[in-house]
């Protein structure tokens, strides 16, 4: 009976560890998804600024605002 109890305890511990790992990975994936979303937004802001600066530079050079190069 001792062996059976030990095996049951081992299975319980393994299941608890698996559940803890699953929770950890879910939280990590959520964090990474949120970080990716923030980074994409920041990248878009920078891209918009670059495009605006390029347009300003074209205007300053007298190249007009046609948009095609």
Biopython code that builds the backbone (N, CA, C, O; Angstrom):
import numpy as np
from Bio.PDB.StructureBuilder import StructureBuilder

atoms = [
    (1, "UNK", "N", (0.832, -1.187, 0.000)),
    (1, "UNK", "CA", (0.000, 0.000, 0.000)),
    (1, "UNK", "C", (0.874, 1.246, 0.000)),
    (1, "UNK", "O", (0.489, 2.280, -0.546)),
    (2, "UNK", "N", (2.008, 1.153, 0.591)),
    (2, "UNK", "CA", (2.918, 2.287, 0.635)),
    (2, "UNK", "C", (3.345, 2.688, -0.771)),
    (2, "UNK", "O", (3.406, 3.878, -1.083)),
    (3, "UNK", "N", (3.635, 1.726, -1.609)),
    (3, "UNK", "CA", (4.052, 2.009, -2.984)),
    (3, "UNK", "C", (2.926, 2.680, -3.753)),
    (3, "UNK", "O", (3.161, 3.619, -4.515)),
    (4, "UNK", "N", (1.720, 2.207, -3.558)),
    (4, "UNK", "CA", (0.564, 2.804, -4.233)),
    (4, "UNK", "C", (0.374, 4.255, -3.815)),
    (4, "UNK", "O", (0.122, 5.119, -4.655)),
    (5, "UNK", "N", (0.495, 4.521, -2.522)),
    (5, "UNK", "CA", (0.366, 5.894, -2.028)),
    (5, "UNK", "C", (1.472, 6.780, -2.594)),
    (5, "UNK", "O", (1.233, 7.926, -2.976)),
    (6, "UNK", "N", (2.678, 6.234, -2.640)),
    (6, "UNK", "CA", (3.811, 6.995, -3.175)),
    (6, "UNK", "C", (3.578, 7.324, -4.646)),
    (6, "UNK", "O", (3.839, 8.447, -5.078)),
    (7, "UNK", "N", (3.088, 6.351, -5.419)),
    (7, "UNK", "CA", (2.819, 6.578, -6.838)),
    (7, "UNK", "C", (1.736, 7.625, -7.015)),
    (7, "UNK", "O", (1.831, 8.490, -7.886)),
    (8, "UNK", "N", (0.695, 7.542, -6.176)),
    (8, "UNK", "CA", (-0.386, 8.527, -6.256)),
    (8, "UNK", "C", (0.150, 9.924, -5.941)),
    (8, "UNK", "O", (-0.214, 10.897, -6.601)),
    (9, "UNK", "N", (0.998, 10.013, -4.952)),
    (9, "UNK", "CA", (1.595, 11.289, -4.586)),
    (9, "UNK", "C", (2.465, 11.815, -5.726)),
    (9, "UNK", "O", (2.417, 13.003, -6.046)),
    (10, "UNK", "N", (3.261, 10.933, -6.343)),
    (10, "UNK", "CA", (4.109, 11.333, -7.454)),
    (10, "UNK", "C", (3.287, 11.865, -8.617)),
    (10, "UNK", "O", (3.640, 12.880, -9.218)),
    (11, "UNK", "N", (2.198, 11.187, -8.935)),
    (11, "UNK", "CA", (1.327, 11.632, -10.033)),
    (11, "UNK", "C", (0.714, 12.990, -9.697)),
    (11, "UNK", "O", (0.617, 13.858, -10.564)),
    (12, "UNK", "N", (0.305, 13.178, -8.453)),
    (12, "UNK", "CA", (-0.270, 14.456, -8.033)),
    (12, "UNK", "C", (0.744, 15.582, -8.164)),
    (12, "UNK", "O", (0.421, 16.670, -8.642)),
    (13, "UNK", "N", (1.971, 15.313, -7.735)),
    (13, "UNK", "CA", (3.026, 16.330, -7.831)),
    (13, "UNK", "C", (3.317, 16.652, -9.286)),
    (13, "UNK", "O", (3.470, 17.819, -9.649)),
    (14, "UNK", "N", (3.394, 15.634, -10.114)),
    (14, "UNK", "CA", (3.652, 15.842, -11.545)),
    (14, "UNK", "C", (2.538, 16.669, -12.169)),
    (14, "UNK", "O", (2.807, 17.570, -12.964)),
    (15, "UNK", "N", (1.308, 16.378, -11.824)),
    (15, "UNK", "CA", (0.176, 17.134, -12.374)),
    (15, "UNK", "C", (0.207, 18.595, -11.905)),
    (15, "UNK", "O", (-0.075, 19.509, -12.680)),
    (16, "UNK", "N", (0.553, 18.803, -10.629)),
    (16, "UNK", "CA", (0.654, 20.174, -10.128)),
    (16, "UNK", "C", (1.758, 20.938, -10.849)),
    (16, "UNK", "O", (1.585, 22.107, -11.195)),
    (17, "UNK", "N", (2.887, 20.282, -11.073)),
    (17, "UNK", "CA", (3.986, 20.926, -11.792)),
    (17, "UNK", "C", (3.585, 21.228, -13.233)),
    (17, "UNK", "O", (3.916, 22.290, -13.761)),
    (18, "UNK", "N", (2.881, 20.309, -13.863)),
    (18, "UNK", "CA", (2.431, 20.518, -15.243)),
    (18, "UNK", "C", (1.457, 21.691, -15.310)),
    (18, "UNK", "O", (1.530, 22.515, -16.222)),
    (19, "UNK", "N", (0.557, 21.763, -14.354)),
    (19, "UNK", "CA", (-0.397, 22.874, -14.322)),
    (19, "UNK", "C", (0.308, 24.204, -14.090)),
    (19, "UNK", "O", (-0.048, 25.215, -14.696)),
    (20, "UNK", "N", (1.311, 24.203, -13.212)),
    (20, "UNK", "CA", (2.070, 25.425, -12.952)),
    (20, "UNK", "C", (2.827, 25.859, -14.198)),
    (20, "UNK", "O", (2.864, 27.045, -14.527)),
    (21, "UNK", "N", (3.434, 24.895, -14.894)),
    (21, "UNK", "CA", (4.145, 25.211, -16.134)),
    (21, "UNK", "C", (3.201, 25.749, -17.197)),
    (21, "UNK", "O", (3.517, 26.718, -17.887)),
    (22, "UNK", "N", (2.040, 25.116, -17.324)),
    (22, "UNK", "CA", (1.056, 25.568, -18.306)),
    (22, "UNK", "C", (0.637, 27.011, -18.006)),
    (22, "UNK", "O", (0.539, 27.833, -18.916)),
    (23, "UNK", "N", (0.392, 27.309, -16.745)),
    (23, "UNK", "CA", (0.017, 28.668, -16.353)),
    (23, "UNK", "C", (1.146, 29.648, -16.659)),
    (23, "UNK", "O", (0.904, 30.753, -17.143)),
    (24, "UNK", "N", (2.372, 29.237, -16.376)),
    (24, "UNK", "CA", (3.528, 30.093, -16.666)),
    (24, "UNK", "C", (3.606, 30.395, -18.161)),
    (24, "UNK", "O", (3.787, 31.548, -18.554)),
    (25, "UNK", "N", (3.470, 29.364, -18.991)),
    (25, "UNK", "CA", (3.573, 29.573, -20.435)),
    (25, "UNK", "C", (2.422, 30.410, -20.974)),
    (25, "UNK", "O", (2.614, 31.200, -21.898)),
    (26, "UNK", "N", (1.237, 30.248, -20.414)),
    (26, "UNK", "CA", (0.106, 31.083, -20.827)),
    (26, "UNK", "C", (0.374, 32.552, -20.510)),
    (26, "UNK", "O", (0.128, 33.427, -21.340)),
    (27, "UNK", "N", (0.885, 32.821, -19.289)),
    (27, "UNK", "CA", (1.204, 34.203, -18.904)),
    (27, "UNK", "C", (2.322, 34.771, -19.768)),
    (27, "UNK", "O", (2.276, 35.929, -20.183)),
    (28, "UNK", "N", (3.329, 33.937, -20.035)),
    (28, "UNK", "CA", (4.449, 34.395, -20.867)),
    (28, "UNK", "C", (3.982, 34.704, -22.283)),
    (28, "UNK", "O", (4.383, 35.714, -22.863)),
    (29, "UNK", "N", (3.139, 33.844, -22.843)),
    (29, "UNK", "CA", (2.630, 34.082, -24.188)),
    (29, "UNK", "C", (1.784, 35.345, -24.246)),
    (29, "UNK", "O", (1.854, 36.099, -25.216)),
    (30, "UNK", "N", (0.986, 35.578, -23.211)),
    (30, "UNK", "CA", (0.187, 36.796, -23.159)),
    (30, "UNK", "C", (1.095, 38.020, -23.111)),
    (30, "UNK", "O", (0.867, 39.000, -23.820)),
    (31, "UNK", "N", (2.127, 37.957, -22.267)),
    (31, "UNK", "CA", (3.085, 39.062, -22.167)),
    (31, "UNK", "C", (3.774, 39.303, -23.510)),
    (31, "UNK", "O", (3.910, 40.446, -23.944)),
    (32, "UNK", "N", (4.207, 38.229, -24.163)),
    (32, "UNK", "CA", (4.885, 38.375, -25.445)),
    (32, "UNK", "C", (3.946, 38.934, -26.509)),
    (32, "UNK", "O", (4.364, 39.748, -27.333)),
    (33, "UNK", "N", (2.698, 38.515, -26.504)),
    (33, "UNK", "CA", (1.725, 39.037, -27.472)),
    (33, "UNK", "C", (1.484, 40.529, -27.235)),
    (33, "UNK", "O", (1.391, 41.310, -28.182)),
    (34, "UNK", "N", (1.383, 40.911, -25.965)),
    (34, "UNK", "CA", (1.195, 42.327, -25.654)),
    (34, "UNK", "C", (2.427, 43.132, -26.036)),
    (34, "UNK", "O", (2.301, 44.239, -26.560)),
    (35, "UNK", "N", (3.607, 42.600, -25.786)),
    (35, "UNK", "CA", (4.849, 43.278, -26.148)),
    (35, "UNK", "C", (4.960, 43.439, -27.654)),
    (35, "UNK", "O", (5.383, 44.487, -28.142)),
    (36, "UNK", "N", (4.584, 42.414, -28.383)),
    (36, "UNK", "CA", (4.606, 42.479, -29.839)),
    (36, "UNK", "C", (3.647, 43.543, -30.351)),
    (36, "UNK", "O", (3.978, 44.295, -31.268)),
    (37, "UNK", "N", (2.476, 43.605, -29.767)),
    (37, "UNK", "CA", (1.491, 44.608, -30.171)),
    (37, "UNK", "C", (2.010, 46.017, -29.922)),
    (37, "UNK", "O", (1.856, 46.895, -30.771)),
    (38, "UNK", "N", (2.624, 46.238, -28.763)),
    (38, "UNK", "CA", (3.185, 47.549, -28.439)),
    (38, "UNK", "C", (4.309, 47.892, -29.417)),
    (38, "UNK", "O", (4.393, 49.020, -29.903)),
    (39, "UNK", "N", (5.170, 46.917, -29.700)),
    (39, "UNK", "CA", (6.295, 47.150, -30.609)),
    (39, "UNK", "C", (5.803, 47.476, -32.015)),
    (39, "UNK", "O", (6.354, 48.356, -32.677)),
    (40, "UNK", "N", (4.772, 46.774, -32.472)),
    (40, "UNK", "CA", (4.206, 47.070, -33.793)),
    (40, "UNK", "C", (3.670, 48.494, -33.844)),
    (40, "UNK", "O", (3.865, 49.194, -34.838)),
    (41, "UNK", "N", (2.999, 48.928, -32.788)),
    (41, "UNK", "CA", (2.468, 50.295, -32.733)),
    (41, "UNK", "C", (3.608, 51.312, -32.743)),
    (41, "UNK", "O", (3.534, 52.322, -33.443)),
    (42, "UNK", "N", (4.658, 51.049, -31.971)),
    (42, "UNK", "CA", (5.809, 51.956, -31.944)),
    (42, "UNK", "C", (6.493, 52.006, -33.307)),
    (42, "UNK", "O", (6.899, 53.074, -33.766)),
    (43, "UNK", "N", (6.618, 50.848, -33.948)),
    (43, "UNK", "CA", (7.217, 50.808, -35.285)),
    (43, "UNK", "C", (6.401, 51.614, -36.279)),
    (43, "UNK", "O", (6.962, 52.310, -37.125)),
    (44, "UNK", "N", (5.072, 51.526, -36.184)),
    (44, "UNK", "CA", (4.216, 52.282, -37.102)),
    (44, "UNK", "C", (4.366, 53.783, -36.879)),
    (44, "UNK", "O", (4.382, 54.554, -37.838)),
    (45, "UNK", "N", (4.476, 54.200, -35.618)),
    (45, "UNK", "CA", (4.682, 55.614, -35.308)),
    (45, "UNK", "C", (5.993, 56.094, -35.924)),
    (45, "UNK", "O", (6.044, 57.160, -36.538)),
    (46, "UNK", "N", (7.050, 55.304, -35.758)),
    (46, "UNK", "CA", (8.345, 55.676, -36.332)),
    (46, "UNK", "C", (8.295, 55.709, -37.856)),
    (46, "UNK", "O", (8.875, 56.600, -38.476)),
    (47, "UNK", "N", (7.615, 54.756, -38.455)),
    (47, "UNK", "CA", (7.483, 54.730, -39.910)),
    (47, "UNK", "C", (6.729, 55.962, -40.412)),
    (47, "UNK", "O", (7.103, 56.559, -41.422)),
    (48, "UNK", "N", (5.672, 56.334, -39.704)),
    (48, "UNK", "CA", (4.927, 57.539, -40.076)),
    (48, "UNK", "C", (5.804, 58.782, -39.975)),
    (48, "UNK", "O", (5.735, 59.669, -40.826)),
    (49, "UNK", "N", (6.630, 58.843, -38.929)),
    (49, "UNK", "CA", (7.542, 59.984, -38.776)),
    (49, "UNK", "C", (8.570, 60.014, -39.901)),
    (49, "UNK", "O", (8.860, 61.077, -40.449)),
    (50, "UNK", "N", (9.120, 58.854, -40.248)),
    (50, "UNK", "CA", (10.093, 58.775, -41.344)),
    (50, "UNK", "C", (9.462, 59.223, -42.647)),
    (50, "UNK", "O", (10.057, 59.994, -43.401)),
    (51, "UNK", "N", (8.253, 58.739, -42.914)),
    (51, "UNK", "CA", (7.567, 59.127, -44.148)),
    (51, "UNK", "C", (7.316, 60.630, -44.185)),
    (51, "UNK", "O", (7.455, 61.258, -45.234)),
    (52, "UNK", "N", (6.945, 61.211, -43.037)),
    (52, "UNK", "CA", (6.730, 62.651, -42.971)),
    (52, "UNK", "C", (8.020, 63.427, -43.204)),
    (52, "UNK", "O", (8.024, 64.436, -43.909)),
    (53, "UNK", "N", (9.114, 62.956, -42.611)),
    (53, "UNK", "CA", (10.405, 63.621, -42.808)),
    (53, "UNK", "C", (10.875, 63.507, -44.251)),
    (53, "UNK", "O", (11.436, 64.455, -44.799)),
    (54, "UNK", "N", (10.650, 62.348, -44.869)),
    (54, "UNK", "CA", (11.020, 62.188, -46.282)),
    (54, "UNK", "C", (10.208, 63.130, -47.155)),
    (54, "UNK", "O", (10.740, 63.712, -48.100)),
    (55, "UNK", "N", (8.927, 63.287, -46.849)),
    (55, "UNK", "CA", (8.085, 64.213, -47.617)),
    (55, "UNK", "C", (8.562, 65.644, -47.422)),
    (55, "UNK", "O", (8.619, 66.414, -48.381)),
    (56, "UNK", "N", (8.907, 66.008, -46.186)),
    (56, "UNK", "CA", (9.443, 67.351, -45.925)),
    (56, "UNK", "C", (10.737, 67.580, -46.689)),
    (56, "UNK", "O", (10.960, 68.666, -47.224)),
    (57, "UNK", "N", (11.585, 66.568, -46.742)),
    (57, "UNK", "CA", (12.851, 66.689, -47.448)),
    (57, "UNK", "C", (12.633, 66.859, -48.946)),
    (57, "UNK", "O", (13.309, 67.662, -49.590)),
    (58, "UNK", "N", (11.695, 66.107, -49.496)),
    (58, "UNK", "CA", (11.385, 66.263, -50.926)),
    (58, "UNK", "C", (10.886, 67.671, -51.217)),
    (58, "UNK", "O", (11.276, 68.287, -52.209)),
    (59, "UNK", "N", (10.021, 68.172, -50.342)),
    (59, "UNK", "CA", (9.511, 69.532, -50.538)),
    (59, "UNK", "C", (10.643, 70.557, -50.426)),
    (59, "UNK", "O", (10.703, 71.508, -51.205)),
    (60, "UNK", "N", (11.531, 70.358, -49.462)),
    (60, "UNK", "CA", (12.649, 71.289, -49.275)),
    (60, "UNK", "C", (13.588, 71.268, -50.470)),
    (60, "UNK", "O", (14.190, 72.288, -50.804)),
    (61, "UNK", "N", (13.716, 70.140, -51.104)),
    (61, "UNK", "CA", (14.576, 70.021, -52.286)),
    (61, "UNK", "C", (13.859, 70.491, -53.553)),
    (61, "UNK", "O", (14.471, 70.589, -54.617)),
    (62, "UNK", "N", (12.580, 70.775, -53.436)),
    (62, "UNK", "CA", (11.813, 71.233, -54.590)),
    (62, "UNK", "C", (11.378, 70.095, -55.503)),
    (62, "UNK", "O", (11.124, 70.299, -56.690)),
    (63, "UNK", "N", (11.294, 68.897, -54.938)),
    (63, "UNK", "CA", (10.916, 67.739, -55.749)),
    (63, "UNK", "C", (9.407, 67.566, -55.842)),
    (63, "UNK", "O", (8.934, 66.655, -56.521)),
    (64, "UNK", "N", (8.666, 68.397, -55.192)),
    (64, "UNK", "CA", (7.216, 68.301, -55.239)),
    (64, "UNK", "C", (6.692, 67.215, -54.340)),
    (64, "UNK", "O", (7.464, 66.521, -53.679)),
    (65, "UNK", "N", (5.401, 67.062, -54.310)),
    (65, "UNK", "CA", (4.764, 66.090, -53.421)),
    (65, "UNK", "C", (4.056, 65.001, -54.177)),
    (65, "UNK", "O", (3.046, 64.483, -53.702)),
    (66, "UNK", "N", (4.563, 64.626, -55.367)),
    (66, "UNK", "CA", (3.889, 63.632, -56.201)),
    (66, "UNK", "C", (3.838, 62.252, -55.583)),
    (66, "UNK", "O", (2.922, 61.483, -55.873)),
    (67, "UNK", "N", (4.783, 61.925, -54.752)),
    (67, "UNK", "CA", (4.753, 60.633, -54.087)),
    (67, "UNK", "C", (5.448, 59.537, -54.866)),
    (67, "UNK", "O", (5.853, 58.535, -54.277)),
    (68, "UNK", "N", (5.606, 59.698, -56.211)),
    (68, "UNK", "CA", (6.331, 58.687, -56.976)),
    (68, "UNK", "C", (7.749, 59.153, -57.227)),
    (68, "UNK", "O", (8.022, 60.334, -57.443)),
    (69, "UNK", "N", (8.657, 58.158, -57.187)),
    (69, "UNK", "CA", (10.074, 58.525, -57.356)),
    (69, "UNK", "C", (10.613, 57.993, -58.625)),
    (69, "UNK", "O", (11.786, 58.203, -58.933)),
]
sb = StructureBuilder()
sb.init_structure("model")
sb.init_model(0)
sb.init_chain("A")
sb.init_seg("    ")
for serial, (resi, resn, name, xyz) in enumerate(atoms, 1):
    if name == "N":
        sb.init_residue(resn, " ", resi, " ")
    sb.init_atom(name, np.array(xyz, "f"), 0.0, 1.0, " ", f" {name:<3s}", serial, name[0])
structure = sb.get_structure()
